[in-house]
Amino acid sequence: MPASQGWGPAEQIAAEPAARGVDRTDPEAVDEAMRRLNAERLARYLTDRSLCSAAYVIDLQRYNPAMRTVFAFPASSREKAIELLTEHLPERSRPWVMNGALYIDIEDEGNGTLYVDWEPEALAVLDAAAGRRPHWAVQIDISGRIDGTADVRQLLELLLSAGGVAFDDYTNHAWSLPEIKNGSTFSGLGFFDFKNYRGGQC
């Protein structure tokens, strides 16, 4: 394209990570840069248009898709979960990476990272579903660059094949594998139902 014509919006957005000094070969770094860019654009948009009123609901999940998280609590052992993940995702481990957009790792209660931001109600639901407080979990972070629904379901079919439950960002429910596969709903939402979730209003 001749320099006199300039770049269109798509080219400007694609070039933004490099302009901010981000390594475009690092998916996580690119995701973070794009989230920051989207947040800045949204702030400018709201300022310019003054649309922040009770009459408007901003669908932030669609405008600025962020990293989403699912926790899996397999009924099988921690060692078995590691074995399954390593067998099916052999290219890299701890964290494992699936399709370049799902980042999977084992989180342990003992090192202080598991349950640190869980609400008491969610912990009570987990305790009741599992019969005890699990000391570890498989944390699955799904990039906002993809839908991720099919990938998460595929991964949970592997991890929960012997039983267990999963938690998503959108419901306070311990999801069993049959519920996930059958399309069950809780409080009007299915599992990992970010498309229908409305987490906040302007």
Secondary structure, DSSP 8 states (H G I E B T S, - for coil): --GGG---HHHHHHHHHHHTT--TT-HHHHHHHHHHHHHHHHHHHHHHH---STT----HHHHS---EEEEEEESS-HHHHHHHHHHH-TT--SSEEETTTEEEEEEETTTT-TTTT--HHHHHHHHHHHSS--SEEEEEEE-TTS--HHHHHHHHHHHTTTSEEEE-SS-S--B-HHHHHHT--BTTB-TT-TTT------
